[in-house]
Each structure stands twice: as structure tokens, then as C-alpha cells.
Amino acid sequence: INTIKMSLEKIVDEYHDGCIIKDGIKTVIMGCPNVGKSSLLNKLLNYEKAIVTNIPGTTRDIVEGTISINGINLNIIDTAGIRKTDDVVEKIGVQKSLDYIDEADLILYVLNNNDMLKEEDKEILEKIKDKTHIVIVNKNDLERKINIDNLKGHNYIYGNTINDDGLDPLKKKIVELFNLEKIDNSDYNYITNARQIGIVKECLKNIDDICVGVDNNISLDMLEIDLKDIWSKLGEIIGETYNEELLDELFS
């Protein structure tokens, strides 16, 4: 039972890695207008995907692209610049940007080295502090006006989208945050299905009940009920066992 428990715990621990291999890392680029978000997207993709101008509010809707780091996809979304605006279309884009905070696996928050932190910046930095994020202080070729003390507690790097400065440190930081060097994307034994991982967790609860039963000298016949339940549940994952409720759920 302890051997089975260790195997199942390993599957649960690797569930997040499996999801990353299967779905990639949902990466959202955020920041105020004209800090270099779209330029950062273009540099990461290595082609001009997003329109770049010096006019605030150029990006009003999301622009997407994908790159690979260590064999893992980064699904990158460039969002509308966050600011207060009376423009109806731009306002919708700004709200979309804010909604992505909860949905993203990784947030790249871009700041302008040549500008003081805006109130919008401070609010967003507070919102993302408990999310996986990297702050990119862009335009490091210009005079520094930003107060770095405000970035304490955040992962941040300096960069410049004109000459690619900071791109390599950014990619290294992403590898570090998601432990990509240790993810084996040639291993096909990962579970990435929420229903299946739920079954594994149910089995672990059964195992805990068995361990308590053993400690309390419960009869083998009683323990056998939980053992058969584990066998049946794991069989659902690999297709060896099934029931009508499972079929109804799969085809619903």
C-alpha cells in the first residue's frame, strides 16, 4: 500500500508539469500604454506580429503568438494598455487585460524605466504579487526615473526592446520559475485530465483509510472493500473498468 501511495503521490505532484507539457504556459503581457508591450511580443516571437506606434491605446484587443522554451510552449497574449479612458472600445480592451490576471499562468508586467510609477502600475503590482510574474523594466537606454524600491518583492529584470537587451535573462527567469529544465516532455506517463487526477486523489484517500484500518487491526475483509475500490477507480483511468455513470459523464 505504501508503494502504491508513493506512486500516486508522484502522479499528483507531476500533474502541473503534465498540464504545462500539454497546454503550454498561458503568458500575458500587461502594462500601461507605450511602455513597450507590443515591442516585447514582437521580439519574443522574432517577427512583427503586433502594431507598434507611439500613440497610446494602439493595442485595443488581444494579440497572440507562441514560442517554445526548452520544448515547452509559451502561449503569449499582448493586451491593451491599462489606463483610464473614455473610449468605449479601448475601455473594453482594458477590462479584458485586467480579467487575464486571474487566467494567466505567467504575467509579464512591463514598466518604463524613464517614467515614474503610475497609480495604475501600483494597483496592478499589488494585484499580481501573489501570481507567478516577472516585471520587465523596459527602455533601460533612457534616464532612470522609476523608483526601484517600489519593486521589492517582485521578480524584475532590465531590458530594451530596441536591441534585445534583457530577452535572455527573461527566458532564463521563465525556465527557473517553472522548473522547465527538470520537466521531461518525452515522458508520456503524465496525467493532464482534471477528472482523472480527481480519481487519483480519491484513491489516495482510500489508502489513508486503509492505513488507519491496519493500525487499528481492522479485519482484512473490511480492508478489501477499499482495495477493490482503488482497483476499480484506477481501472477507470486506463480503461480497464467503467460504469454507466462514467459513460454518461464522458458523453455528456
Legacy VTK file of the C-alpha trace (Angstrom):
# vtk DataFile Version 3.0
C-alpha trace
ASCII
DATASET POLYDATA
POINTS 252 float
0.000 0.000 0.000
2.831 2.409 0.819
4.413 1.671 -2.566
1.129 2.409 -4.340
0.707 5.574 -2.275
4.139 6.869 -3.296
3.410 6.175 -6.960
0.076 8.003 -6.840
1.552 10.957 -4.936
4.201 11.250 -7.654
1.440 11.386 -10.297
-0.347 14.162 -8.378
2.893 16.102 -7.913
3.634 15.903 -11.646
0.099 16.893 -12.703
1.106 20.560 -13.097
4.118 19.591 -15.217
1.880 17.446 -17.400
-0.534 20.334 -17.960
2.383 22.570 -18.969
3.595 19.974 -21.485
0.105 19.508 -22.911
-1.279 23.061 -22.876
1.808 25.280 -22.568
2.165 28.311 -20.292
-0.518 30.964 -20.716
1.596 34.117 -20.676
0.047 37.587 -20.550
1.945 40.808 -21.291
0.493 43.713 -19.330
1.319 47.342 -18.593
0.301 50.934 -19.183
0.230 52.354 -22.743
3.534 52.962 -24.560
5.783 51.003 -22.218
6.781 48.521 -24.946
4.367 45.603 -24.532
3.793 45.049 -28.238
7.505 45.506 -28.950
8.261 42.836 -26.346
5.793 40.462 -28.009
7.411 41.074 -31.411
10.894 40.465 -30.004
9.854 37.227 -28.301
8.162 35.979 -31.483
11.012 37.333 -33.619
8.654 38.932 -36.118
6.315 41.924 -36.313
3.080 40.415 -35.033
1.725 43.464 -33.190
1.394 47.027 -34.481
3.810 49.352 -32.682
3.315 53.130 -32.579
3.929 55.937 -30.099
0.185 56.598 -29.934
-1.307 55.471 -26.597
-4.096 52.932 -26.981
-2.866 51.407 -30.258
-3.478 47.876 -28.950
-7.188 47.671 -28.184
-7.730 43.947 -28.392
-5.558 40.942 -27.613
-2.757 39.873 -29.962
-1.488 36.302 -29.584
1.566 34.273 -30.527
3.504 31.186 -29.420
7.179 30.478 -28.789
8.971 27.440 -27.384
11.366 27.478 -24.433
13.076 24.185 -23.523
10.452 22.387 -25.613
7.547 23.956 -23.693
5.145 26.337 -25.439
4.599 29.857 -24.163
1.201 30.983 -25.410
1.714 34.737 -25.295
-1.052 37.337 -25.201
-0.366 41.049 -25.686
-3.101 43.089 -24.012
-4.431 46.634 -24.232
-2.544 49.263 -22.246
-4.069 49.797 -18.814
-5.312 53.318 -18.276
-8.490 55.220 -17.566
-10.168 56.111 -20.853
-13.493 57.385 -22.193
-13.084 55.493 -25.467
-15.693 52.715 -25.375
-13.680 50.222 -27.459
-10.432 50.851 -25.600
-12.258 50.550 -22.255
-13.424 47.045 -23.203
-9.828 46.147 -24.108
-8.553 47.444 -20.754
-11.127 45.360 -18.881
-10.076 42.287 -20.883
-6.486 42.947 -19.808
-7.483 43.017 -16.139
-9.544 39.826 -16.498
-6.434 37.964 -17.675
-4.778 38.412 -14.264
-6.813 35.507 -12.874
-6.486 33.361 -16.004
-2.740 33.630 -16.661
-0.078 31.103 -15.659
2.557 33.836 -16.071
2.246 37.633 -16.153
4.935 39.776 -17.785
4.366 43.275 -16.449
6.183 45.950 -18.450
7.284 49.279 -16.948
9.010 52.293 -18.483
12.429 52.949 -16.955
12.086 56.613 -17.994
8.818 57.182 -16.142
7.615 57.300 -12.548
5.242 54.549 -11.462
1.649 55.458 -12.208
-1.233 54.720 -9.851
-2.400 52.069 -12.329
1.039 50.414 -12.083
0.919 50.330 -8.288
-2.575 48.843 -8.313
-1.638 46.089 -10.779
1.628 45.283 -8.995
-0.400 44.763 -5.830
-2.871 42.517 -7.673
-0.198 40.295 -9.241
2.135 39.998 -6.248
0.838 36.511 -5.396
0.722 35.381 -9.043
3.687 33.973 -10.984
5.030 37.106 -12.652
8.095 38.922 -13.938
8.392 42.705 -14.071
10.285 43.963 -17.134
11.738 47.445 -16.701
11.954 48.450 -20.360
13.824 51.306 -22.100
16.945 50.973 -19.975
18.793 53.138 -22.501
16.896 56.163 -21.173
17.409 58.042 -17.920
16.095 56.088 -14.951
13.166 57.815 -13.290
11.435 54.756 -11.890
11.794 54.104 -8.164
13.174 50.561 -7.908
12.290 50.421 -4.206
8.673 50.002 -5.308
9.603 46.687 -6.932
10.794 44.976 -3.764
9.243 41.532 -3.501
8.844 41.243 -7.290
10.981 39.355 -9.825
12.242 42.076 -12.147
14.761 42.467 -14.940
16.022 45.388 -17.018
15.655 45.308 -20.755
15.343 47.157 -24.016
13.169 46.018 -26.902
15.263 48.056 -29.348
18.389 45.930 -29.066
17.011 42.715 -27.432
18.709 43.558 -24.141
17.092 41.533 -21.359
15.487 38.843 -23.546
17.903 36.090 -22.499
17.603 36.900 -18.760
13.822 36.925 -19.211
13.810 33.447 -20.778
16.170 32.139 -18.076
13.868 33.505 -15.388
10.880 31.741 -17.000
12.834 28.457 -17.069
13.670 28.962 -13.395
10.128 29.861 -12.269
8.536 26.856 -13.987
11.437 24.470 -13.375
11.488 23.741 -17.115
14.967 22.201 -17.031
13.599 19.303 -14.963
10.393 18.684 -16.906
10.748 15.634 -19.128
8.487 16.347 -22.096
9.290 12.937 -23.581
7.554 11.224 -20.637
4.029 10.241 -21.673
3.005 8.971 -18.237
1.764 12.352 -17.050
-1.926 12.790 -16.243
-3.333 16.078 -17.525
-7.051 15.388 -17.212
-8.864 17.000 -14.253
-11.320 14.102 -13.896
-8.510 11.546 -13.850
-6.412 13.444 -11.304
-9.554 13.673 -9.169
-9.800 9.867 -9.272
-6.154 9.537 -8.182
-6.819 11.828 -5.210
-9.856 9.717 -4.263
-7.602 6.645 -4.314
-5.132 8.371 -2.001
-7.970 8.991 0.450
-8.871 5.282 0.259
-5.233 4.442 1.004
-5.264 6.693 4.074
-8.383 4.863 5.272
-6.638 1.505 4.735
-3.579 2.667 6.724
-5.819 3.743 9.614
-7.585 0.370 9.398
-4.299 -1.535 9.526
-3.171 0.474 12.567
-6.461 -0.380 14.280
-6.305 -4.083 13.351
-9.414 -3.913 11.163
-10.194 -7.286 9.568
-8.812 -7.982 6.094
-12.328 -8.398 4.714
-13.081 -4.749 5.574
-9.803 -3.503 4.098
-10.554 -5.449 0.946
-13.526 -3.155 0.231
-11.222 -0.122 -0.060
-8.652 -2.131 -2.024
-11.258 -3.171 -4.588
-12.486 0.415 -4.771
-8.927 1.624 -5.577
-8.533 -1.127 -8.207
-11.823 -0.130 -9.836
-11.065 3.622 -9.808
-7.598 3.233 -11.289
-9.104 0.951 -13.907
-11.353 3.828 -15.000
-8.240 5.869 -15.855
-6.685 3.201 -18.086
-9.975 1.888 -19.480
-9.969 -1.500 -17.722
-13.128 -0.776 -15.712
-16.080 1.515 -16.225
-19.627 2.107 -15.067
-22.748 3.654 -16.546
-22.205 6.912 -14.652
-18.750 7.259 -16.203
-20.127 6.716 -19.706
-22.870 9.278 -19.084
-20.242 11.787 -17.910
-17.894 11.181 -20.847
-20.617 11.543 -23.476
-22.469 14.437 -21.818
LINES 1 253
252 0 1 2 3 4 5 6 7 8 9 10 11 12 13 14 15 16 17 18 19 20 21 22 23 24 25 26 27 28 29 30 31 32 33 34 35 36 37 38 39 40 41 42 43 44 45 46 47 48 49 50 51 52 53 54 55 56 57 58 59 60 61 62 63 64 65 66 67 68 69 70 71 72 73 74 75 76 77 78 79 80 81 82 83 84 85 86 87 88 89 90 91 92 93 94 95 96 97 98 99 100 101 102 103 104 105 106 107 108 109 110 111 112 113 114 115 116 117 118 119 120 121 122 123 124 125 126 127 128 129 130 131 132 133 134 135 136 137 138 139 140 141 142 143 144 145 146 147 148 149 150 151 152 153 154 155 156 157 158 159 160 161 162 163 164 165 166 167 168 169 170 171 172 173 174 175 176 177 178 179 180 181 182 183 184 185 186 187 188 189 190 191 192 193 194 195 196 197 198 199 200 201 202 203 204 205 206 207 208 209 210 211 212 213 214 215 216 217 218 219 220 221 222 223 224 225 226 227 228 229 230 231 232 233 234 235 236 237 238 239 240 241 242 243 244 245 246 247 248 249 250 251
